[in-house]
């Protein structure tokens, strides 16, 4: 590529890195074009872009930015998933796709400004989805609350039963003249 084209490419890479909320850096040696397209198809459900990048241009684009700490992960055949939104679901989808494939694995990543090792990205991928976590949290809060409501409602229920019994007994008694 001529020098001007490389400069434009670096500018574009910087924009991608700046726009992304999270980044997942993948090693993809040996991944065929059809497998890469299959992965792109899986990731289409998420707000992401999967890009195969050149190492040298990527290092240049990252230099001097808030994402500079990713440079050590830029090694070997490189693909970056640029994530806008929740990264855990994307990491989970990539992990599921990579099962049984030794040629595709996480090299690292970044969520916000926090640098993640490959192990940390894998840990995030093993988390349940956001919806499941919210449901579990609501269940943890609702359980004790429903017990508390039951305890508070018990005396009221008993008093209501007493009033009902008194009302029924008054109805059964003959009216006094």
PyMOL commands that set and color helices and strands:
alter all, ss='L'
color gray80, all
select helices_A, chain A and resi 3-19+33-43+55-62+68-73+87-98+118-125+130-172
alter helices_A, ss='H'
color red, helices_A
select strands_A, chain A and resi 22-27+48-53+78-83+105-111+114-117
alter strands_A, ss='S'
color yellow, strands_A
deselect
rebuild
show_as cartoon
